[in-house]
Amino acid sequence: MPLAALIAAQDQVDRGDGLRAVLPLAGRTLIEHQAGLARRAGAAHVVVLVERVPAALAQAIDRLRRDGLRIEIARTVGDAVDRFHPDERVLLIADGVVAAQAAVDALVDTPGPALLALPDMPDHEAFERIDAEDRWGGYAVMDKAMLVATANMLGDWDFSSTLLRRLVQGDALRVPALAPDGPAAEGGAALPPPVIATGPAATAAVERLMLSRAERDEGNWAERHLHRLIAAPLLPQAMVRRIDERQVAWGSVAVAWLALLLAGFGYFWGAALLLPIAAAGGALARRMGLVWSDAPAEFLPGAARMLASAAVLGLLARHEAATGGWGWWTIALLVPASLGGMAALRPVARALRAPPTPLWTASEDALLWLAPALAVLGGWRWAIAALAAYAMASFLERFRAVWKSASACED
């Protein structure tokens, strides 16, 4: 059955008259994070239940729509219920509550009505009690029929609490919010507990978890060490200032094309120093994109930056070929050819379950960082040769790994 989401956005923060839904979170708002959780869990569209729409909430909803999410506003419970299709399952998200993505995914994977449950202990006393053992983790999934029945009997009662009681009375499945795959002692991974964001202080823990999404143990030595060293202190500042990752990505493209302009006038040292800066900017944009989604920034800026880098290499090869012969064109061509070959092997390696790419292997960014150091040690000519040798060795390693995996499959 298709999935939709109903997000309650009516409660106010502890201090002031603002809504919990628009609390700042990593440069955006809490409701954008809640909508992202629902979207990654498979929700095709989202309905926001809110009595009034302040400017900050309207802006957040506009951003979600620009990102391609189908999102609607309902002023009453009856209006919200009417916006769901009879065949849809509905993911209910309580006002201001954020849970781990893995817990939400496990919840929506259940076949029938279900809710997130937390153990009844002092650390979770802010959550609504279900019984002597459990409290509600703020997320539940059900069909539209239950929403309609609850809306018809609501009266002056709170919608979320009434719906929770009906779920409990109907023996809805309880999914542990802390270990949906089983107790941690039995090998299940313990998850961070849900958080009720009643004020700015409560969102700090959520923000730290979101920023940690960008620290994936993927990529080669340049991505894991150099880019992490540069991006880690810049990422929180960029998010707090609400800088769009697309602006950072296209800014890195502008730096790369400025490097190409310098190379066109023969200033190869200026180009060699600007290109690593462009690579770091691209890495920062990718990490900013990972904070709010499972995918990095869009493909086009990276392709434009790579094109500028390849053009700089071509100009450098022409410069060296003018005095050293046409063979330097061939040597320089080995760099993009090897990188292209590695890119072509990636889907094959995934399909054959080849070993992971070693940390030492080359990438465009790694070559850009190495180029100035190699030029200092041996000049531009031998820097090209060393980069070509490094790229070829990396390609041969991936080809060997894929070949070995293919041979094992045949056996």
C-alpha positions as CSV (number, residue, x, y, z in Angstrom):
1,M,0.0,0.0,0.0
2,P,1.3,3.5,-0.7
3,L,2.5,5.5,2.2
4,A,1.6,9.1,3.2
5,A,2.5,11.1,6.3
6,L,0.6,13.4,8.7
7,I,2.7,15.8,10.6
8,A,1.2,17.6,13.6
9,A,2.5,21.2,13.8
10,Q,0.3,22.9,16.4
11,D,2.3,23.0,19.7
12,Q,4.3,26.0,20.6
13,V,7.8,26.1,22.1
14,D,8.3,26.4,25.8
15,R,9.3,30.1,25.6
16,G,7.8,32.5,23.1
17,D,4.9,32.0,20.7
18,G,6.7,30.2,17.9
19,L,5.7,26.7,16.7
20,R,7.9,23.7,17.4
21,A,7.8,22.9,13.7
22,V,9.9,25.9,12.8
23,L,12.6,25.5,15.3
24,P,16.0,26.0,13.5
25,L,17.8,22.8,12.8
26,A,21.1,22.7,10.8
27,G,20.2,25.8,8.8
28,R,16.6,24.8,8.1
29,T,13.6,23.9,10.3
30,L,12.4,21.0,12.3
31,I,9.5,20.2,10.1
32,E,11.8,19.9,7.1
33,H,13.7,17.2,8.9
34,Q,10.5,15.4,9.9
35,A,9.3,15.5,6.3
36,G,12.6,14.2,5.2
37,L,12.3,11.2,7.6
38,A,8.9,10.4,6.1
39,R,10.1,10.9,2.5
40,R,13.1,8.5,3.0
41,A,10.7,6.0,4.6
42,G,8.7,6.0,1.4
43,A,5.9,8.6,1.9
44,A,4.6,9.8,-1.4
45,H,3.1,13.0,0.0
46,V,2.8,14.8,3.4
47,V,-0.1,16.6,5.1
48,V,0.8,19.2,7.8
49,L,-1.9,19.7,10.4
50,V,-1.6,23.3,11.6
51,E,-4.1,25.9,12.7
52,R,-2.1,29.0,11.6
53,V,0.7,29.3,9.1
54,P,3.5,31.7,10.2
55,A,5.9,33.0,7.6
56,A,8.7,30.6,8.7
57,L,6.4,27.6,8.2
58,A,5.3,28.8,4.8
59,Q,8.9,29.3,3.7
60,A,9.8,25.8,4.9
61,I,6.9,24.2,3.0
62,D,7.9,26.2,-0.1
63,R,11.4,24.8,0.2
64,L,10.1,21.2,0.5
65,R,7.9,21.8,-2.6
66,R,10.9,23.1,-4.6
67,D,12.7,19.9,-3.6
68,G,9.9,17.9,-5.2
69,L,7.9,16.8,-2.2
70,R,4.1,16.9,-2.5
71,I,3.0,18.6,0.7
72,E,-0.3,20.0,1.7
73,I,-1.6,22.1,4.6
74,A,-4.7,21.2,6.6
75,R,-6.3,23.5,9.2
76,T,-8.5,20.9,10.9
77,V,-8.4,17.2,11.6
78,G,-11.3,16.6,9.3
79,D,-9.6,18.5,6.5
80,A,-6.4,16.5,7.1
81,V,-8.1,13.1,7.0
82,D,-9.9,14.0,3.7
83,R,-6.6,14.6,2.0
84,F,-5.5,10.9,2.2
85,H,-6.5,8.2,-0.3
86,P,-8.5,5.3,1.2
87,D,-5.8,2.9,0.1
88,E,-2.9,4.8,1.7
89,R,-1.2,3.9,5.0
90,V,-0.5,7.0,7.0
91,L,2.6,7.7,9.1
92,L,1.7,9.9,12.0
93,I,4.4,12.2,13.3
94,A,3.7,13.9,16.6
95,D,4.4,17.5,17.1
96,G,8.1,18.3,17.4
97,V,9.2,14.7,17.6
98,V,12.3,13.4,15.8
99,A,13.3,9.7,15.7
100,A,16.1,7.8,14.1
101,Q,15.6,7.0,10.4
102,A,16.2,3.3,11.0
103,A,13.4,3.2,13.6
104,V,11.0,5.0,11.2
105,D,11.9,2.6,8.4
106,A,11.3,-0.4,10.7
107,L,7.9,1.1,11.7
108,V,6.6,1.5,8.2
109,D,7.8,-2.0,7.2
110,T,5.3,-3.6,9.6
111,P,2.2,-5.1,7.9
112,G,-0.5,-3.6,10.2
113,P,-1.0,-0.7,12.6
114,A,2.1,-0.1,14.7
115,L,3.7,2.5,16.9
116,L,7.2,3.3,18.1
117,A,7.7,2.4,21.8
118,L,10.1,3.6,24.4
119,P,10.8,1.9,27.7
120,D,9.1,3.7,30.6
121,M,12.1,5.1,32.4
122,P,13.0,8.6,33.7
123,D,15.0,9.5,30.6
124,H,11.8,9.3,28.5
125,E,9.3,10.9,30.9
126,A,8.6,13.7,28.4
127,F,6.9,11.1,26.2
128,E,3.3,10.0,26.6
129,R,2.8,6.9,28.7
130,I,1.1,3.9,27.0
131,D,1.1,1.6,30.0
132,A,3.4,0.5,32.9
133,E,6.1,-0.7,30.5
134,D,6.1,1.6,27.5
135,R,5.8,5.2,26.3
136,W,5.0,6.4,22.9
137,G,7.9,7.4,20.7
138,G,5.9,9.9,18.7
139,Y,5.5,7.9,15.5
140,A,2.8,5.5,14.4
141,V,1.5,4.0,11.2
142,M,-2.1,3.0,10.4
143,D,-4.7,3.0,7.6
144,K,-7.1,5.8,6.7
145,A,-10.1,4.0,8.2
146,M,-8.6,4.4,11.7
147,L,-8.0,8.1,11.1
148,V,-11.6,8.6,10.0
149,A,-13.0,6.7,13.0
150,T,-10.8,8.8,15.3
151,A,-11.8,12.1,13.7
152,N,-15.5,11.2,14.0
153,M,-15.2,10.6,17.8
154,L,-12.7,13.3,18.6
155,G,-14.8,16.1,20.1
156,D,-12.6,18.2,22.4
157,W,-9.9,15.6,22.8
158,D,-6.3,15.8,21.5
159,F,-6.1,14.1,18.1
160,S,-2.7,12.4,18.6
161,S,-3.5,11.2,22.1
162,T,-6.9,9.8,21.0
163,L,-5.4,8.1,18.0
164,L,-2.7,6.6,20.3
165,R,-5.4,5.2,22.6
166,R,-7.2,3.6,19.7
167,L,-4.0,2.0,18.4
168,V,-3.2,0.6,21.9
169,Q,-6.7,-0.7,22.3
170,G,-6.5,-2.4,18.8
171,D,-3.3,-4.2,19.9
172,A,-1.1,-2.4,17.4
173,L,2.4,-3.8,17.1
174,R,5.0,-2.0,19.2
175,V,8.3,-1.4,17.4
176,P,11.2,-0.6,19.9
177,A,12.5,2.8,19.0
178,L,16.0,2.1,20.4
179,A,16.6,-1.3,18.7
180,P,14.0,-2.1,16.0
181,D,16.0,-5.0,14.7
182,G,16.2,-6.7,18.1
183,P,17.9,-6.1,21.5
184,A,21.4,-4.7,21.3
185,A,22.6,-7.5,23.4
186,E,21.6,-9.9,20.6
187,G,23.4,-8.1,17.9
188,G,20.9,-5.4,17.1
189,A,22.3,-1.9,16.7
190,A,21.2,0.6,19.4
191,L,19.7,3.8,18.0
192,P,19.6,7.3,19.4
193,P,16.3,7.8,21.2
194,P,13.5,10.0,19.8
195,V,13.6,13.7,20.9
196,I,10.8,16.0,21.6
197,A,12.0,19.4,20.4
198,T,10.2,21.9,22.8
199,G,12.9,24.6,22.3
200,P,16.2,25.4,20.7
201,A,18.2,23.5,23.3
202,A,16.3,20.3,22.6
203,T,17.4,20.4,18.9
204,A,21.1,20.4,19.6
205,A,21.3,16.6,19.9
206,V,19.3,16.2,16.7
207,E,21.6,18.6,14.9
208,R,24.7,16.7,16.0
209,L,23.2,13.5,14.6
210,M,22.3,15.1,11.4
211,L,25.8,16.6,10.9
212,S,27.3,13.1,11.6
213,R,25.5,11.9,8.5
214,A,28.1,13.7,6.4
215,E,31.0,11.7,8.1
216,R,30.6,8.5,6.1
217,D,33.6,6.2,6.0
218,E,33.7,6.2,2.2
219,G,36.1,7.4,-0.5
220,N,39.9,7.4,-0.7
221,W,42.5,9.1,1.5
222,A,41.8,12.6,0.1
223,E,38.1,12.3,1.0
224,R,38.5,10.7,4.4
225,H,41.4,12.8,5.7
226,L,42.1,16.0,3.8
227,H,38.5,16.9,2.9
228,R,37.2,15.8,6.4
229,L,39.9,18.0,8.0
230,I,38.7,21.0,5.9
231,A,35.0,20.4,5.8
232,A,34.4,19.3,9.4
233,P,34.9,22.8,10.9
234,L,33.2,24.6,8.0
235,L,30.1,22.4,7.8
236,P,28.3,23.6,11.0
237,Q,29.0,27.2,10.2
238,A,27.7,26.9,6.6
239,M,24.5,25.1,7.8
240,V,23.8,27.7,10.6
241,R,24.1,30.5,8.1
242,R,21.6,28.7,5.8
243,I,24.0,28.6,2.9
244,D,22.6,26.4,0.2
245,E,24.8,23.5,-0.8
246,R,24.1,24.3,-4.5
247,Q,25.7,27.7,-3.9
248,V,28.8,26.1,-2.5
249,A,28.9,23.5,-5.3
250,W,28.7,26.1,-8.0
251,G,31.1,28.3,-6.1
252,S,33.7,25.5,-6.4
253,V,32.9,25.3,-10.1
254,A,33.7,29.0,-10.4
255,V,37.0,28.5,-8.7
256,A,37.9,25.6,-11.0
257,W,37.1,27.7,-14.1
258,L,39.1,30.6,-12.7
259,A,42.0,28.1,-12.5
260,L,41.4,27.2,-16.1
261,L,41.6,30.8,-17.1
262,L,44.9,31.2,-15.3
263,A,46.2,28.1,-17.0
264,G,45.1,29.5,-20.4
265,F,47.5,32.5,-19.8
266,G,50.3,30.1,-18.7
267,Y,50.0,30.6,-14.9
268,F,50.0,26.9,-14.1
269,W,51.0,27.5,-10.5
270,G,48.0,29.6,-9.8
271,A,45.8,26.9,-11.4
272,A,47.4,24.2,-9.4
273,L,46.7,26.1,-6.1
274,L,43.1,26.9,-7.0
275,L,42.0,23.4,-8.1
276,P,42.5,21.8,-4.6
277,I,40.4,24.7,-3.2
278,A,37.7,23.9,-5.7
279,A,37.9,20.2,-4.7
280,A,37.5,21.1,-1.1
281,G,34.5,23.2,-1.9
282,G,32.9,20.4,-3.9
283,A,33.5,18.0,-0.9
284,L,31.9,20.5,1.5
285,A,28.8,20.8,-0.9
286,R,28.6,17.0,-0.9
287,R,28.6,16.8,2.8
288,M,26.0,19.5,3.1
289,G,23.8,17.6,0.8
290,L,24.2,14.4,2.9
291,V,23.0,16.2,6.0
292,W,19.5,16.6,4.5
293,S,19.3,13.5,2.2
294,D,20.9,10.2,1.4
295,A,22.4,11.5,-1.8
296,P,25.2,14.1,-2.2
297,A,24.9,17.3,-4.2
298,E,23.7,17.2,-7.8
299,F,25.8,15.7,-10.5
300,L,26.2,18.8,-12.8
301,P,28.5,20.9,-10.7
302,G,30.8,18.0,-10.1
303,A,30.9,17.3,-13.9
304,A,31.6,21.0,-14.6
305,R,34.5,21.1,-12.1
306,M,35.9,17.9,-13.6
307,L,35.8,19.3,-17.1
308,A,37.7,22.4,-16.0
309,S,40.3,20.2,-14.3
310,A,40.7,18.1,-17.4
311,A,41.1,21.2,-19.5
312,V,43.9,22.5,-17.2
313,L,45.6,19.1,-17.7
314,G,45.2,19.4,-21.4
315,L,46.8,22.9,-21.5
316,L,49.7,21.7,-19.3
317,A,50.2,18.7,-21.7
318,R,50.3,21.1,-24.7
319,H,52.9,23.2,-22.9
320,E,55.1,20.2,-22.2
321,A,54.6,18.7,-25.7
322,A,55.8,21.9,-27.3
323,T,59.3,21.1,-26.0
324,G,59.2,17.4,-25.1
325,G,57.3,15.9,-28.0
326,W,53.8,14.5,-28.6
327,G,54.4,11.6,-26.2
328,W,53.4,13.9,-23.3
329,W,49.9,14.1,-24.8
330,T,49.6,10.4,-24.5
331,I,50.9,10.3,-20.9
332,A,48.5,13.1,-19.9
333,L,45.6,11.2,-21.6
334,L,46.2,8.2,-19.3
335,V,44.9,10.3,-16.3
336,P,41.3,10.9,-17.6
337,A,41.3,7.5,-19.3
338,S,42.1,5.7,-16.0
339,L,39.6,7.7,-14.0
340,G,36.9,7.0,-16.6
341,G,37.8,3.3,-16.5
342,M,37.5,3.2,-12.8
343,A,34.1,4.9,-13.0
344,A,32.9,2.3,-15.6
345,L,34.0,-0.5,-13.3
346,R,32.1,0.7,-10.2
347,P,28.7,-0.7,-11.2
348,V,30.3,-4.0,-12.3
349,A,32.2,-4.2,-9.0
350,R,29.0,-3.6,-7.0
351,A,27.1,-6.3,-9.1
352,L,30.0,-8.8,-8.5
353,R,30.5,-7.8,-4.9
354,A,34.1,-7.1,-5.5
355,P,36.3,-6.0,-2.5
356,P,36.0,-2.4,-1.4
357,T,38.2,0.2,-3.1
358,P,41.5,0.5,-1.2
359,L,42.2,3.7,0.6
360,W,45.2,4.5,-1.5
361,T,43.5,4.6,-4.9
362,A,43.3,7.7,-7.0
363,S,40.4,10.0,-7.6
364,E,40.1,13.3,-9.3
365,D,40.4,15.2,-6.0
366,A,43.3,13.1,-4.8
367,L,45.2,13.9,-8.1
368,L,44.5,17.6,-7.7
369,W,45.9,17.6,-4.2
370,L,49.0,15.7,-5.3
371,A,49.8,17.8,-8.4
372,P,51.4,20.8,-6.6
373,A,53.6,18.7,-4.4
374,L,54.8,16.6,-7.3
375,A,55.5,19.7,-9.4
376,V,57.7,21.1,-6.5
377,L,59.6,17.8,-6.4
378,G,60.1,17.1,-10.1
379,G,58.7,19.9,-12.2
380,W,55.5,19.9,-14.3
381,R,56.7,17.2,-16.8
382,W,57.4,14.6,-14.2
383,A,54.3,15.6,-12.2
384,I,52.2,14.6,-15.2
385,A,54.1,11.3,-15.5
386,A,53.6,10.5,-11.7
387,L,49.9,11.4,-11.8
388,A,49.4,9.1,-14.9
389,A,51.3,6.3,-13.2
390,Y,49.2,6.7,-10.0
391,A,45.9,6.7,-11.9
392,M,46.9,3.7,-14.0
393,A,47.9,1.7,-11.0
394,S,44.6,2.5,-9.4
395,F,42.7,1.4,-12.5
396,L,44.7,-1.8,-12.7
397,E,43.9,-2.6,-9.1
398,R,40.2,-2.2,-9.6
399,F,40.3,-4.2,-12.9
400,R,42.1,-7.0,-11.1
401,A,39.6,-7.0,-8.2
402,V,36.6,-7.1,-10.7
403,W,38.3,-9.9,-12.8
404,K,39.0,-11.9,-9.7
405,S,35.4,-11.6,-8.5
406,A,34.0,-12.5,-12.0
407,S,36.3,-15.6,-12.0
408,A,35.0,-16.6,-8.6
409,C,31.4,-16.3,-9.8
410,E,32.2,-18.6,-12.8
411,D,33.7,-21.2,-10.5
